[in-house]
Amino acid sequence: MSGFFGSSSSSAPPPEMASRKQAFIDSYRQEMALTNAQELMNKCNEKCFAKCVTKPGSSLSSSEQSCLSNCLQRYMEAFNIVSRTYVARVQKERLSDTTS
């Protein structure tokens, strides 16, 4: 039976369709990565500023600078751990899906 988009058989999509789909998926992943990075930086700035800068002024004291640096470093370390764990889990799930 022929439909609006061609044959209704269960054949594979044309290569150009598959490559456009993959390009869209890659673009979406890049956008999500950028969004996540921006959200991480916003959250870091918000939390670390609230923790480290108790009396805002025209400049940061050395203790505030040190606190901010340590706070941001901890956030980045935590983010990296979570990211690596998430990627490993997704890869493991993909492997188990392909072997099932």
C-alpha positions as YAML, in Angstrom:
chain: A
units: angstrom
residues:
- id: 1
  name: MET
  ca: [0.00, 0.00, 0.00]
- id: 2
  name: SER
  ca: [1.35, 3.41, -0.92]
- id: 3
  name: GLY
  ca: [0.93, 6.31, 1.49]
- id: 4
  name: PHE
  ca: [1.60, 10.01, 1.40]
- id: 5
  name: PHE
  ca: [5.29, 9.55, 2.17]
- id: 6
  name: GLY
  ca: [5.79, 6.60, -0.15]
- id: 7
  name: SER
  ca: [5.59, 2.91, 0.44]
- id: 8
  name: SER
  ca: [4.23, 1.77, 3.77]
- id: 9
  name: SER
  ca: [6.54, -1.24, 3.90]
- id: 10
  name: SER
  ca: [8.93, -1.55, 6.80]
- id: 11
  name: SER
  ca: [12.05, -0.83, 4.77]
- id: 12
  name: ALA
  ca: [14.86, 1.32, 6.13]
- id: 13
  name: PRO
  ca: [14.68, 5.09, 5.58]
- id: 14
  name: PRO
  ca: [16.74, 6.52, 2.73]
- id: 15
  name: PRO
  ca: [20.36, 7.36, 3.65]
- id: 16
  name: GLU
  ca: [19.80, 11.11, 3.36]
- id: 17
  name: MET
  ca: [16.90, 10.87, 5.83]
- id: 18
  name: ALA
  ca: [19.07, 8.91, 8.26]
- id: 19
  name: SER
  ca: [21.91, 11.42, 7.98]
- id: 20
  name: ARG
  ca: [19.52, 14.35, 8.53]
- id: 21
  name: LYS
  ca: [18.08, 12.58, 11.55]
- id: 22
  name: GLN
  ca: [21.57, 11.99, 12.96]
- id: 23
  name: ALA
  ca: [22.53, 15.63, 12.30]
- id: 24
  name: PHE
  ca: [19.41, 16.76, 14.17]
- id: 25
  name: ILE
  ca: [20.19, 14.45, 17.09]
- id: 26
  name: ASP
  ca: [23.79, 15.68, 17.22]
- id: 27
  name: SER
  ca: [22.64, 19.30, 17.11]
- id: 28
  name: TYR
  ca: [20.12, 18.64, 19.88]
- id: 29
  name: ARG
  ca: [22.79, 17.00, 22.03]
- id: 30
  name: GLN
  ca: [25.11, 19.99, 21.55]
- id: 31
  name: GLU
  ca: [22.33, 22.39, 22.50]
- id: 32
  name: MET
  ca: [21.52, 20.35, 25.60]
- id: 33
  name: ALA
  ca: [25.19, 20.23, 26.59]
- id: 34
  name: LEU
  ca: [25.42, 24.01, 26.22]
- id: 35
  name: THR
  ca: [22.22, 24.50, 28.21]
- id: 36
  name: ASN
  ca: [23.47, 22.19, 30.96]
- id: 37
  name: ALA
  ca: [26.82, 24.01, 31.11]
- id: 38
  name: GLN
  ca: [25.07, 27.38, 31.35]
- id: 39
  name: GLU
  ca: [22.76, 26.08, 34.06]
- id: 40
  name: LEU
  ca: [25.73, 24.68, 35.96]
- id: 41
  name: MET
  ca: [27.57, 27.99, 35.81]
- id: 42
  name: ASN
  ca: [24.49, 29.94, 36.88]
- id: 43
  name: LYS
  ca: [23.91, 27.58, 39.81]
- id: 44
  name: CYS
  ca: [27.61, 27.72, 40.78]
- id: 45
  name: ASN
  ca: [27.63, 31.50, 40.69]
- id: 46
  name: GLU
  ca: [24.43, 31.73, 42.71]
- id: 47
  name: LYS
  ca: [25.37, 29.19, 45.38]
- id: 48
  name: CYS
  ca: [29.03, 30.11, 45.70]
- id: 49
  name: PHE
  ca: [28.34, 33.85, 45.79]
- id: 50
  name: ALA
  ca: [25.74, 33.37, 48.54]
- id: 51
  name: LYS
  ca: [28.16, 31.19, 50.51]
- id: 52
  name: CYS
  ca: [31.36, 33.19, 50.05]
- id: 53
  name: VAL
  ca: [30.39, 36.84, 49.70]
- id: 54
  name: THR
  ca: [28.60, 37.72, 52.90]
- id: 55
  name: LYS
  ca: [29.12, 41.49, 52.63]
- id: 56
  name: PRO
  ca: [29.16, 42.56, 48.97]
- id: 57
  name: GLY
  ca: [31.41, 45.50, 48.24]
- id: 58
  name: SER
  ca: [33.33, 47.05, 45.38]
- id: 59
  name: SER
  ca: [35.95, 44.28, 45.41]
- id: 60
  name: LEU
  ca: [36.48, 40.77, 46.74]
- id: 61
  name: SER
  ca: [38.73, 40.11, 49.72]
- id: 62
  name: SER
  ca: [41.39, 37.42, 49.41]
- id: 63
  name: SER
  ca: [39.36, 35.08, 51.63]
- id: 64
  name: GLU
  ca: [36.29, 35.61, 49.41]
- id: 65
  name: GLN
  ca: [38.36, 34.92, 46.31]
- id: 66
  name: SER
  ca: [39.76, 31.76, 47.86]
- id: 67
  name: CYS
  ca: [36.29, 30.63, 48.98]
- id: 68
  name: LEU
  ca: [34.83, 31.25, 45.52]
- id: 69
  name: SER
  ca: [37.67, 29.38, 43.84]
- id: 70
  name: ASN
  ca: [37.28, 26.37, 46.15]
- id: 71
  name: CYS
  ca: [33.51, 26.39, 45.85]
- id: 72
  name: LEU
  ca: [33.57, 26.51, 42.05]
- id: 73
  name: GLN
  ca: [36.20, 23.78, 41.96]
- id: 74
  name: ARG
  ca: [34.03, 21.50, 44.11]
- id: 75
  name: TYR
  ca: [31.01, 22.13, 41.89]
- id: 76
  name: MET
  ca: [33.03, 21.28, 38.79]
- id: 77
  name: GLU
  ca: [34.42, 18.12, 40.37]
- id: 78
  name: ALA
  ca: [30.94, 17.01, 41.39]
- id: 79
  name: PHE
  ca: [29.59, 17.80, 37.93]
- id: 80
  name: ASN
  ca: [32.38, 15.77, 36.30]
- id: 81
  name: ILE
  ca: [31.73, 12.79, 38.57]
- id: 82
  name: VAL
  ca: [28.01, 12.87, 37.88]
- id: 83
  name: SER
  ca: [28.59, 13.31, 34.14]
- id: 84
  name: ARG
  ca: [31.03, 10.40, 33.91]
- id: 85
  name: THR
  ca: [28.69, 8.17, 35.92]
- id: 86
  name: TYR
  ca: [25.72, 9.13, 33.76]
- id: 87
  name: VAL
  ca: [27.60, 8.51, 30.50]
- id: 88
  name: ALA
  ca: [28.85, 5.14, 31.78]
- id: 89
  name: ARG
  ca: [25.31, 4.16, 32.75]
- id: 90
  name: VAL
  ca: [23.86, 5.18, 29.38]
- id: 91
  name: GLN
  ca: [26.59, 3.26, 27.56]
- id: 92
  name: LYS
  ca: [25.98, 0.19, 29.73]
- id: 93
  name: GLU
  ca: [22.24, 0.37, 29.03]
- id: 94
  name: ARG
  ca: [22.87, 0.71, 25.29]
- id: 95
  name: LEU
  ca: [25.16, -2.32, 25.35]
- id: 96
  name: SER
  ca: [22.58, -4.38, 27.24]
- id: 97
  name: ASP
  ca: [19.88, -3.27, 24.77]
- id: 98
  name: THR
  ca: [21.95, -4.35, 21.77]
- id: 99
  name: THR
  ca: [22.84, -7.73, 23.28]
- id: 100
  name: SER
  ca: [19.25, -8.52, 24.29]
...
